[in-house]
Amino acid sequence: MISKSALFGVCREREVYVRKLIYAVLLLAITSGVYWSMHKAELVWQDQSTIKAAELGKWQPQSHRRYEPLAPAVWRALAELSTGGNASSISPRTLHNASLAAHLGSTLVVFLILALLLQAEGAAFIGAAFFALHPLQTEAVAYVSAFKIVLGACFALTAIWQYLTFAQGLQAGPRRPIGRRSYYIATLAYILAICTNATMVVTPVLAWLLTQLLPKQTSLYKAKAPAWRLGLWFALGVPAAVWAIRSQDTTALAQVLPLWMKPVVAGDALSFYLFKILVPIGIGPDYGRSPLMLQTQWWGYLTWIIPVAMILIANTTRGKQRAWHSAPLLVFFAALGPMLGLIYFSAQTTSTVAGRYAYLAVLGPALLVAYAAARARRIWLPITMTLALIACAVLSQRQVKHWQNDESLWHHALAVNPASPMAHLALADVALRQGDWQKARDDYMQVLASNAFSPAVYFNLGEIERLHGDAKAAAEFYAKALQLAPTMTEVYERLGATYLKLNDRTAAEANFTKAVLQAPDHEESLRLLGMLLVRRAAYGEAATHLMKAAQLGDQGHATPQQRAESHALLGLALLNTQQSALAEEHLAAALKLAPENREANRALGDIHFAKGQLALARSRYEHAVAAGDRDFLVYNALGKIYAEAKEYSKSATAFTAALAINPDAAGTLQSIGIVYFTLHQQKDAITHFKKALALNPSLAAPHFYLGDIARWQGKEPESIREYQQALKIDPNFAEAHYRLGNYYLKNEQSTLAIQHFQAGLRAVPGDPKLHYALKRANNGVSNPQ
């Protein structure tokens, strides 16, 4: 038969179980009611990019990202169940329901922890309700991007609950522990917690603190949980913590937040969170409480006194009361530890504090509230607590409504903090997407005015100035972004492009080189660096970079125009390294992609011109000029081609364009002089021949043509001097020998005539007119020409 005491124990356990069930259902109902409007909310702030990153990340660790795969895995699983697609196709409602479910789970576990510690279900209910309904919690629950915090906290709280169950079993049980299963469950939950959010590495500290609050057992046997069990948890958490720290670029923070300032920043953050716990008004998505802002305010160096004073006061009591006064405060501080600024974290550039960072930490105040409710001896305290919970519920419900969409969120953010850098940043990003450059610029400048120091803001301002403003100002913004984040490859590429705009090729090349060093597969940086190397005739080095740029472009990493430019520049580099056949292949590929590409047309024109294929060269050069090529050599080559085709007017135009680029090109002055001579524009011909001789006295042709002009003008002595000068410079100038031979033959100086005709034939053995003239001179017949 069952004894009365055993029967009484069973009945009592059932009664406790029923009470717990009722309180749990009530907690779920109240919390769901407060957060009910979440199911209509849209994605806000960084939700889209967070979901996109979740889709890309999968389970593979990446060096530049925290390894927190569990929350994205949950999203992908929900997407498969709800839509059969990827994470980016999941509906906002499903994502918000997942966040609310994780929050409800955390709330239930907090209730179980408090019930275990206090052995009072009513007080545990009040403490858990405080945890669930406090307005500071709304950001973590309503902001989809913070899902990993809520889910990680749910696992962490489960680990603490099971560890406390295990520790309590050791205190009351026999020598062979019967709660080993609880420890295994706790360890598994802890591993899941740190795989969800690396900040949950503080779980062992919280578990140890809460074991100090376990109720005393009546058993004579007591055993404490061995320290090595929590030590194992620490060992498991170290890799996650180190990975999370190393995955963040905190170079900018290190420049403005010296080591000695870290405790001051941490103390200020603790003071902020304590104030928001006690007075939950003015809750918003951004407080702009960056380290730089703190250093500009005198009070920023004093707020650390508040948490230190509270710890000292909590430790003035004695006995069990001392543990219950100090442990909740220590739990609160420890849970916030990773996000206080004692360790740099990237989001700190805009604000060290945020509501979502305090999600798990609210467990500390919930402990204190539950303890106060359990010890209440007067009716006014429960009534006050009930009214406070109702006020929290109302405030949280209002807060949730602010998270319905970006417009309502950021207008609320500005109402809470008119200088909110995140609000201005979000509004600037929206304006940037909508093409309102001026508004975007104004909002970005507001971000900087609030003492935020985000490299992305400087980068975006640089983009605006580069595309719509002053290139010099753009370069200054880019340089500031690089000062804060030296590993931003894209900034080096943009800065290089800006220096190109400012015609500073040396600085442009230096920045493109840095971009390529940091990202060897960045197609645009490779292409632009190759272009600059081609411009300064470093063809071998250029070919190396351009070959890679062309390969990357052909793999789909570039637009057709960019691919064409890579092939064209590569062809030009190969052409100048004596690889003509390969050069032609790449140039043909460039023209196939972009028929009007000037680099490809120009380079193919050079190849055809060198081969004497003037008709093909002419077509390529004309396409290059039509595409905007204003190179001296192109115009000069076209002038020669037109002259060869006897299109002298076009030739003169081309040579004139060449001289506009390089007015001191003596060879071109000579060529255009010959064209004007052919067109019988003697005045223009004389002007250009004399300019050519002034620049290069060693030219023979101008003297010959000046001699012909003088002969036409009847200035025979002058013409003879010019012919003789031409022969003095070039003794093999056959035409000058011919002219002088005719002159001497006409003046019956046959011997001199024969000498010139013979000299001309030595220079040009097959010239028929010289053969005929020599024959006449040998026969003593004068030639009147």
C-alpha positions in Angstrom: 0.0 0.0 0.0 1.0 3.6 -0.7 1.7 5.5 2.5 0.0 8.8 3.2 3.2 10.7 3.0 4.0 9.3 -0.4 0.5 10.0 -1.6 0.7 13.5 -0.3 4.0 14.0 -2.2 2.6 12.7 -5.4 -0.4 15.0 -5.1 1.8 18.0 -4.3 4.0 17.3 -7.3 0.9 17.2 -9.5 -0.3 20.4 -8.0 3.0 22.1 -8.7 3.0 20.7 -12.2 -0.5 22.0 -12.9 0.4 25.5 -11.5 3.5 25.6 -13.7 1.4 24.6 -16.7 -1.2 27.3 -16.0 1.5 29.9 -15.6 3.3 28.8 -18.7 0.1 29.0 -20.8 -0.6 32.4 -19.3 2.9 33.6 -20.2 2.6 32.4 -23.7 -0.8 34.1 -24.2 0.3 37.4 -22.7 3.6 37.6 -24.7 1.9 36.5 -27.9 -0.7 39.2 -27.4 1.8 41.9 -26.9 3.8 40.9 -30.0 0.8 40.0 -32.1 1.2 42.9 -34.6 4.6 41.4 -35.7 2.9 39.1 -38.1 2.0 42.1 -40.3 5.5 43.6 -40.2 7.8 43.9 -43.2 11.6 43.4 -43.4 13.4 46.5 -42.1 16.9 47.9 -41.8 19.5 45.2 -42.6 17.1 42.3 -42.8 17.5 41.8 -46.6 21.3 41.7 -46.5 21.2 39.4 -43.4 19.0 37.0 -45.2 21.1 37.1 -48.4 24.2 36.4 -46.3 22.4 33.5 -44.7 21.7 32.1 -48.2 25.3 32.4 -49.3 27.0 31.2 -46.1 25.4 27.7 -45.8 27.5 25.6 -43.4 30.9 26.5 -44.7 33.0 28.7 -42.4 34.3 31.9 -44.0 37.3 33.8 -42.6 35.6 37.2 -42.9 32.4 36.1 -41.2 31.4 34.8 -37.7 30.7 31.2 -37.8 27.1 31.2 -36.6 25.4 28.8 -39.0 22.4 27.7 -36.9 20.0 30.6 -37.3 20.5 30.7 -41.1 20.0 27.0 -41.2 16.7 27.4 -39.4 15.6 30.0 -42.0 16.6 27.7 -44.8 14.6 24.9 -43.2 11.6 27.1 -42.8 12.0 28.2 -46.5 12.0 24.6 -47.6 9.0 23.8 -45.6 7.0 26.9 -46.5 8.0 27.7 -50.1 10.3 24.9 -51.2 12.8 27.6 -52.1 15.9 29.4 -50.7 16.1 31.7 -47.7 15.5 34.8 -49.8 12.1 33.6 -50.8 10.7 33.1 -47.3 8.0 35.5 -46.2 8.5 38.1 -43.5 5.6 36.7 -41.5 7.4 33.3 -41.3 10.6 35.0 -40.2 8.8 37.1 -37.5 6.9 34.0 -36.3 10.3 32.2 -35.9 11.6 35.1 -33.8 8.5 35.1 -31.6 8.7 31.4 -31.2 12.3 31.6 -30.0 11.3 34.4 -27.6 8.4 32.4 -26.2 10.8 29.5 -25.7 13.3 31.7 -23.9 10.5 33.0 -21.7 9.4 29.5 -20.7 12.9 28.5 -19.8 13.4 31.6 -17.7 10.2 30.7 -15.9 11.5 27.2 -15.2 14.9 28.6 -14.0 13.2 31.0 -11.6 10.8 28.3 -10.4 13.8 26.1 -9.7 15.8 28.7 -7.8 12.9 30.2 -5.9 10.6 27.2 -5.4 7.7 29.7 -5.9 5.8 29.5 -9.2 4.0 32.8 -8.8 7.2 34.8 -8.2 8.8 32.9 -11.1 5.8 33.9 -13.3 6.3 37.6 -12.5 10.1 37.4 -13.2 9.5 35.6 -16.5 6.8 38.1 -17.5 9.3 40.9 -16.8 11.8 39.1 -19.1 9.2 38.6 -21.8 7.5 42.0 -21.7 10.2 44.5 -21.0 10.4 47.1 -23.8 14.1 46.7 -24.1 13.4 43.2 -25.5 11.3 44.4 -28.5 14.3 45.1 -30.8 15.7 41.6 -30.5 12.3 40.0 -31.1 10.9 42.4 -33.8 14.2 42.8 -35.8 14.6 39.7 -38.0 18.4 40.2 -38.2 18.6 39.7 -34.4 17.0 36.2 -34.6 20.4 34.6 -33.9 20.5 36.5 -30.6 17.1 35.3 -29.5 17.6 31.8 -30.7 21.1 31.6 -29.2 19.7 32.9 -25.9 17.0 30.3 -25.9 19.7 27.6 -26.2 21.9 29.3 -23.6 19.0 29.5 -21.1 18.2 25.8 -21.8 21.8 25.0 -21.0 21.6 27.0 -17.8 18.3 25.4 -16.7 19.6 21.8 -17.3 22.9 22.6 -15.6 21.0 23.9 -12.6 18.9 20.7 -12.6 22.1 18.7 -12.7 23.7 20.7 -9.9 20.6 20.5 -7.7 20.6 16.7 -8.2 24.2 16.6 -7.0 23.2 18.5 -3.9 20.4 16.2 -2.9 21.2 12.9 -4.6 23.2 9.7 -3.6 26.8 9.3 -4.3 26.3 8.2 -7.9 24.8 11.2 -9.6 21.4 10.6 -11.2 21.3 13.9 -13.1 24.1 13.1 -15.6 21.6 13.2 -18.5 20.8 16.8 -17.6 24.4 17.7 -17.9 24.6 16.1 -21.4 21.5 18.0 -22.5 23.0 21.2 -21.1 26.3 20.7 -22.9 24.5 20.1 -26.2 22.3 23.2 -25.7 25.5 25.2 -25.0 27.1 24.0 -28.2 24.0 25.0 -30.1 24.0 28.4 -28.4 27.6 29.3 -29.5 26.9 28.0 -33.0 23.9 30.3 -33.1 25.5 33.4 -31.6 29.2 33.7 -30.4 28.3 36.1 -27.6 26.6 33.1 -25.8 30.1 32.1 -24.8 29.3 33.8 -21.4 26.8 30.9 -20.6 29.2 29.1 -18.3 29.7 32.3 -16.2 25.9 32.7 -15.9 25.5 29.1 -15.0 28.1 29.3 -12.2 26.6 32.5 -10.8 23.1 30.9 -10.7 24.3 27.8 -8.9 25.1 30.1 -6.0 21.3 30.7 -5.8 20.1 27.1 -5.7 17.9 26.5 -2.6 19.5 24.6 0.3 18.6 20.9 0.6 17.6 19.1 3.8 19.7 16.1 2.9 22.9 15.5 5.0 24.7 14.7 1.8 25.8 17.6 -0.4 28.0 17.5 -3.5 29.0 20.4 -5.7 29.2 20.3 -9.4 32.9 19.8 -10.3 34.5 22.9 -11.7 35.9 21.0 -14.7 32.4 20.6 -16.2 32.0 24.3 -16.7 35.7 24.5 -17.6 34.9 22.1 -20.5 32.2 24.6 -21.6 34.8 27.4 -21.6 37.2 25.3 -23.7 34.4 24.6 -26.2 33.5 28.3 -26.4 37.0 29.7 -26.9 37.3 28.8 -30.7 33.9 30.5 -31.3 34.9 33.6 -29.4 38.3 33.9 -31.1 36.7 33.3 -34.6 34.1 36.0 -33.9 36.7 38.5 -32.8 39.1 37.9 -35.7 36.3 37.9 -38.3 35.5 41.6 -37.7 37.4 44.5 -39.2 37.9 46.8 -36.2 40.8 48.9 -37.5 38.7 52.0 -37.4 37.8 51.5 -33.8 41.4 50.9 -32.8 42.2 54.4 -34.1 39.6 56.2 -32.0 39.3 54.0 -29.0 42.5 53.6 -27.0 42.9 50.7 -24.6 42.7 52.9 -21.5 39.3 54.2 -22.7 37.7 50.7 -23.0 36.7 50.4 -19.3 35.1 53.9 -19.5 33.1 53.0 -22.5 32.0 49.7 -20.9 31.0 51.5 -17.7 29.0 54.0 -19.7 27.2 51.2 -21.6 26.3 49.4 -18.3 24.9 52.7 -16.9 22.9 53.1 -20.1 21.4 49.6 -19.9 20.6 50.0 -16.1 18.8 53.2 -16.8 16.7 51.6 -19.6 15.8 48.7 -17.4 14.6 51.0 -14.7 13.0 53.6 -16.9 12.0 51.9 -20.2 11.2 55.0 -22.2 13.0 56.5 -25.2 13.6 53.0 -26.6 14.7 53.1 -30.2 16.9 51.3 -32.8 19.8 53.6 -32.5 21.2 55.8 -29.7 24.4 57.1 -31.4 26.4 56.3 -28.3 29.7 55.7 -30.1 33.1 55.8 -28.4 34.0 59.0 -30.3 30.7 60.7 -29.1 31.5 59.6 -25.6 34.9 61.2 -25.7 33.4 64.5 -26.7 31.1 64.7 -23.6 32.4 65.4 -20.1 29.9 63.1 -18.5 31.2 60.2 -20.6 34.1 59.9 -18.2 31.9 59.6 -15.1 29.1 57.3 -15.9 31.2 54.2 -15.1 30.8 55.2 -11.4 27.1 54.0 -11.4 27.7 50.3 -12.0 30.7 50.2 -9.7 28.7 51.8 -6.9 25.8 49.3 -7.4 28.2 46.3 -7.1 29.6 47.8 -3.9 26.2 48.4 -2.5 25.0 44.9 -3.4 27.9 43.4 -1.5 27.2 45.2 1.7 24.4 42.7 2.8 25.1 39.4 4.5 24.1 35.8 4.2 21.7 34.5 1.5 20.5 38.0 0.9 23.9 39.0 -0.3 23.9 36.3 -3.0 20.5 37.4 -4.2 21.4 41.0 -4.3 24.7 40.6 -6.1 24.1 37.6 -8.4 21.4 39.2 -10.5 23.6 42.3 -11.0 26.6 40.2 -11.9 24.4 38.1 -14.3 23.3 41.3 -16.0 26.8 42.6 -16.4 28.3 39.2 -17.4 25.7 38.6 -20.1 26.4 42.1 -21.5 30.2 41.5 -21.3 30.9 40.6 -25.0 29.1 43.8 -26.2 30.4 46.4 -23.8 33.4 47.5 -25.8 36.0 45.7 -23.7 36.5 43.8 -26.9 36.3 45.7 -30.2 33.2 44.8 -32.3 32.5 46.4 -35.7 29.0 47.8 -34.9 30.5 49.9 -32.2 31.5 52.5 -34.8 28.0 53.9 -34.7 26.9 52.9 -31.2 28.2 50.7 -28.4 24.7 50.1 -27.1 21.7 48.6 -28.7 18.5 47.0 -27.2 19.2 43.6 -28.9 22.6 43.3 -27.1 20.8 43.2 -23.7 18.3 40.4 -24.6 20.0 37.6 -22.5 21.1 40.2 -19.8 17.5 40.9 -18.9 17.7 37.6 -17.1 19.5 39.4 -14.3 16.8 42.0 -13.5 14.2 39.2 -14.0 15.9 37.3 -11.2 15.8 40.3 -8.9 12.1 41.0 -9.6 11.2 37.4 -9.0 13.1 37.4 -5.7 11.4 40.6 -4.6 8.0 39.0 -5.4 8.8 35.9 -3.5 9.8 37.8 -0.4 6.9 40.3 -0.5 5.1 40.5 2.8 2.8 43.4 1.9 0.1 43.6 -0.7 1.3 46.8 -2.3 4.5 45.2 -3.8 2.7 42.6 -5.9 0.2 45.2 -7.0 3.0 47.6 -7.9 4.7 44.8 -9.8 1.5 43.9 -11.7 1.0 47.5 -12.7 4.7 47.7 -13.8 4.2 44.6 -15.9 1.1 46.1 -17.5 3.0 49.3 -18.3 5.8 47.2 -19.8 3.3 45.3 -21.9 1.7 48.5 -23.2 5.1 50.1 -24.0 6.4 46.9 -25.7 3.2 46.7 -27.8 3.8 50.3 -29.0 7.5 49.5 -29.7 6.5 46.5 -31.8 4.4 48.8 -34.0 7.4 51.0 -34.7 9.1 48.0 -36.3 6.4 47.5 -39.0 8.4 49.1 -41.8 11.5 51.2 -42.4 9.5 54.5 -42.6 7.9 54.1 -39.2 11.1 52.7 -37.7 13.4 55.5 -38.7 10.9 58.3 -38.0 10.6 56.8 -34.5 14.4 56.6 -34.3 14.7 60.3 -35.1 12.0 61.1 -32.5 14.0 59.2 -29.9 17.4 60.6 -31.0 17.3 63.5 -33.6 21.0 62.9 -34.2 20.6 59.2 -34.7 23.4 58.2 -37.1 21.7 54.9 -38.0 18.4 56.7 -38.9 20.3 59.2 -41.1 22.3 56.4 -42.5 19.2 54.4 -43.4 17.5 57.4 -44.9 20.6 58.2 -46.9 20.7 54.7 -48.2 17.1 54.9 -49.3 17.8 58.3 -51.0 20.8 56.8 -52.7 18.8 54.0 -54.1 16.2 56.4 -55.3 18.8 58.6 -57.0 18.3 61.6 -54.7 22.1 62.3 -54.4 21.7 65.7 -52.6 19.5 64.3 -49.8 21.8 61.2 -49.5 24.8 63.5 -49.1 23.0 65.6 -46.5 22.0 62.6 -44.4 25.5 61.0 -44.7 27.0 64.3 -43.5 24.5 64.1 -40.5 25.9 60.7 -39.7 29.4 62.1 -39.6 28.2 65.1 -37.5 26.9 62.6 -34.9 30.5 61.4 -34.3 30.0 58.1 -36.1 33.0 56.9 -38.0 31.7 54.3 -40.4 34.0 53.6 -43.4 30.9 52.8 -45.4 29.7 56.4 -44.9 32.9 57.9 -46.2 32.9 55.4 -49.1 29.3 56.4 -50.1 30.1 60.1 -49.8 33.1 59.4 -52.0 30.8 57.7 -54.6 28.4 60.7 -54.6 31.2 63.2 -55.1 32.9 61.0 -57.7 29.8 60.6 -59.8 28.0 63.9 -59.1 30.4 66.3 -57.5 34.0 67.2 -57.0 36.6 64.5 -57.7 39.1 66.0 -55.3 36.5 65.8 -52.5 35.7 62.2 -53.5 39.4 61.3 -53.1 39.5 62.8 -49.6 36.4 60.8 -48.6 37.9 57.6 -50.0 41.2 58.2 -48.3 39.3 58.6 -45.0 37.5 55.3 -45.6 40.8 53.6 -46.2 42.3 55.2 -43.1 39.5 53.6 -41.0 39.4 50.3 -43.0 42.6 49.6 -44.9 41.3 46.3 -46.2 38.3 47.7 -48.2 39.4 46.6 -51.7 36.6 48.4 -53.5 37.7 51.7 -52.0 41.2 51.3 -53.5 39.6 50.7 -56.9 37.3 53.7 -56.6 40.2 55.9 -55.4 42.3 54.8 -58.3 39.4 55.7 -60.7 39.1 59.1 -59.0 42.8 59.8 -59.4 42.4 58.9 -63.1 39.7 61.6 -63.3 42.2 64.0 -61.8 44.9 62.9 -64.3 47.1 61.7 -61.5 48.2 58.4 -63.1 50.9 57.6 -60.6 48.4 57.7 -57.6 45.8 55.8 -59.6 48.3 53.0 -60.4 49.4 52.8 -56.8 45.8 52.3 -55.6 44.9 49.8 -58.3 48.0 47.9 -57.4 46.9 47.8 -53.7 43.4 46.6 -54.8 44.9 43.8 -56.8 47.2 42.8 -54.0 44.2 42.5 -51.6 41.8 40.9 -54.2 43.8 39.2 -56.9 40.6 38.2 -58.7 39.1 41.7 -58.8 38.5 42.0 -62.6 38.0 45.8 -62.8 41.1 46.6 -60.7 43.2 44.2 -62.9 41.8 45.8 -66.1 42.4 49.4 -65.0 45.9 48.6 -63.6 46.7 47.0 -66.9 45.4 50.0 -68.8 47.7 52.3 -66.8 50.7 50.0 -67.3 50.0 50.0 -71.1 49.9 53.8 -71.0 53.4 54.0 -69.5 54.7 51.3 -71.8 55.2 48.6 -69.2 53.7 46.1 -71.6 55.1 42.9 -70.1 53.6 43.6 -66.6 50.4 44.9 -68.2 49.9 41.7 -70.2 50.1 39.6 -67.0 47.3 41.6 -65.3 45.2 41.9 -68.5 45.4 38.2 -69.3 43.8 37.5 -65.9 41.2 40.3 -66.3 40.2 38.9 -69.7 39.9 35.3 -68.3 37.8 36.6 -65.4 35.6 38.7 -67.7 35.0 35.8 -70.0 33.8 33.7 -67.0 31.0 36.2 -66.5 32.5 38.7 -64.0 32.2 41.7 -66.4 30.0 43.4 -68.9 30.6 43.0 -72.6 32.2 46.5 -72.8 34.6 45.7 -69.9 35.5 42.4 -71.5 36.1 44.1 -74.8 38.4 46.6 -73.2 40.4 43.9 -71.4 40.9 42.0 -74.6 41.8 45.2 -76.5 44.4 46.4 -74.0 45.8 42.9 -73.8 46.1 42.8 -77.6 47.9 46.2 -77.4 50.3 44.9 -74.7 51.0 41.7 -76.7 51.6 43.7 -79.8 54.3 45.6 -78.1 55.9 42.5 -76.7 56.3 41.0 -80.2 53.4 38.6 -80.0 51.5 39.8 -83.0 49.5 36.6 -83.7 48.2 36.3 -80.2 47.6 40.0 -80.1 45.4 39.8 -83.2 43.3 37.0 -81.6 42.5 39.2 -78.5 41.9 42.3 -80.6 39.5 40.4 -82.8 37.7 39.1 -79.7 37.4 42.7 -78.4 35.9 43.9 -81.7 33.4 41.0 -81.7 32.2 42.1 -78.2 32.3 45.8 -79.0 32.9 46.7 -82.7 33.6 50.3 -81.9 36.2 49.7 -79.1 38.8 52.3 -79.8 41.7 50.4 -78.2 41.1 47.3 -80.4 40.5 49.3 -83.5 43.7 51.4 -82.9 45.9 48.3 -82.2 44.6 46.4 -85.3 45.1 49.5 -87.3 48.8 49.6 -86.1 49.2 45.9 -87.1 47.7 46.4 -90.6 49.7 49.6 -91.1 52.9 47.9 -90.2 52.1 45.1 -92.7 51.4 47.7 -95.4 47.7 46.8 -95.5 46.6 50.4 -95.8 43.0 49.8 -96.6 42.4 47.7 -93.6 44.5 50.0 -91.4 42.4 53.0 -92.7 39.1 51.3 -91.7 40.4 50.5 -88.1 41.8 53.9 -87.6 38.6 55.6 -88.7 36.6 53.5 -86.3 39.1 54.4 -83.5 38.7 58.1 -84.3 34.9 57.8 -84.4 35.0 56.1 -81.0 36.9 59.0 -79.5 40.5 58.2 -80.0 42.4 61.4 -80.2 45.9 60.0 -80.4 48.6 61.8 -82.4 49.9 58.5 -84.0 46.4 57.6 -85.2 45.9 60.9 -87.0 49.5 60.9 -88.3 49.0 57.4 -89.8 45.6 58.4 -91.3 47.3 61.4 -92.9 49.8 59.1 -94.6 47.2 56.7 -95.7 45.0 59.4 -97.2 48.0 60.9 -98.9 48.9 57.5 -100.4 45.3 57.2 -101.7 45.7 60.7 -103.2 42.9 62.1 -100.9 45.0 65.1 -100.1 42.2 67.2 -98.4 41.5 64.4 -96.0 45.2 64.0 -95.5 45.7 67.6 -94.6 42.8 67.4 -92.1 44.3 64.4 -90.4 47.8 65.9 -90.2 46.3 69.1 -88.8 44.6 67.1 -86.1 47.9 65.4 -85.3 49.6 68.8 -85.1 46.9 70.1 -82.8 48.0 67.3 -80.3 51.8 67.7 -81.0 52.6 71.0 -82.7 56.4 70.2 -82.6 56.3 67.0 -84.7 58.8 67.9 -87.4 58.0 64.8 -89.5 54.3 65.7 -89.5 55.0 69.3 -90.4 57.1 68.0 -93.3 54.3 65.6 -94.4 51.5 68.3 -94.3 53.9 70.6 -96.2 54.2 68.0 -99.0 50.3 67.7 -99.0 50.0 71.4 -99.4 52.7 71.4 -102.1 50.7 68.7 -104.0 47.5 70.9 -103.6 49.5 73.9 -104.9 48.9 75.8 -101.7 52.5 77.1 -101.8 52.2 79.6 -99.0 51.0 76.9 -96.5 53.6 74.5 -97.8 56.4 77.0 -97.3 55.2 77.8 -93.7 55.1 74.2 -92.6 58.5 73.3 -94.3 60.2 76.1 -92.5 58.7 75.1 -89.2 59.8 71.5 -89.8 63.4 72.7 -90.5 63.4 75.0 -87.5 62.6 72.0 -85.3 64.8 69.5 -87.2 67.5 71.0 -89.5 68.5 67.5 -90.6 65.5 67.0 -92.8 66.2 66.9 -96.5 62.8 66.8 -98.1 61.7 70.3 -97.0 64.7 71.7 -98.8 63.9 69.8 -102.0 60.2 71.0 -102.0 61.3 74.5 -101.2 63.6 74.3 -104.2 60.7 73.2 -106.4 58.6 76.1 -105.2 61.4 78.6 -105.8 61.9 77.1 -109.3 58.1 77.6 -110.0 58.4 81.1 -108.8 61.4 81.7 -111.2 63.9 82.0 -108.4 66.4 79.7 -110.0 69.5 80.5 -107.8 67.4 80.0 -104.6 66.1 76.7 -105.9 69.6 75.5 -106.7 70.7 76.3 -103.2 67.8 74.3 -101.7 68.5 71.3 -103.9 72.2 71.4 -103.0 71.2 71.7 -99.3 69.0 68.7 -99.6 71.9 66.7 -101.1 74.2 67.9 -98.4 71.9 66.4 -95.8 71.0 63.3 -97.8 73.5 62.6 -100.7 71.2 59.8 -101.9 68.2 62.1 -102.5 67.5 60.9 -106.1 64.9 63.6 -106.9 67.3 66.4 -105.9 70.0 64.8 -108.2 67.5 64.7 -111.0 66.5 68.4 -110.5 70.2 69.5 -110.4 71.1 67.3 -113.4 68.4 68.9 -115.5 69.5 72.3 -114.4 73.1 71.6 -115.5 72.0 69.9 -118.7 69.9 72.9 -119.6 72.8 75.2 -119.0 75.0 72.9 -121.2 77.1 71.6 -118.3 76.8 68.0 -119.4 79.6 66.7 -117.2 77.9 68.0 -114.0 74.6 66.8 -115.3 75.9 63.3 -115.9 77.4 63.2 -112.4 74.0 64.0 -110.8 72.1 61.6 -113.0 74.6 58.8 -112.2 74.4 59.6 -108.4 70.6 59.5 -108.6 70.8 56.1 -110.3 73.1 54.8 -107.6 70.5 55.7 -105.1 67.5 54.4 -107.2 68.9 52.1 -109.9 65.6 51.4 -111.6 64.3 54.9 -111.9 63.3 55.3 -115.7 63.4 59.0 -115.8 67.0 59.1 -114.5 68.0 56.5 -117.2 66.4 58.6 -119.9 67.9 61.8 -118.6 71.4 60.2 -118.4 71.0 59.0 -122.0 70.2 62.5 -123.2 73.1 64.0 -121.2 75.5 61.4 -122.8 74.2 62.4 -126.2 74.7 66.1 -125.3 71.0 66.9 -125.7 69.7 69.5 -123.3 66.5 68.9 -121.4 64.4 72.0 -120.9 62.6 70.5 -117.8 
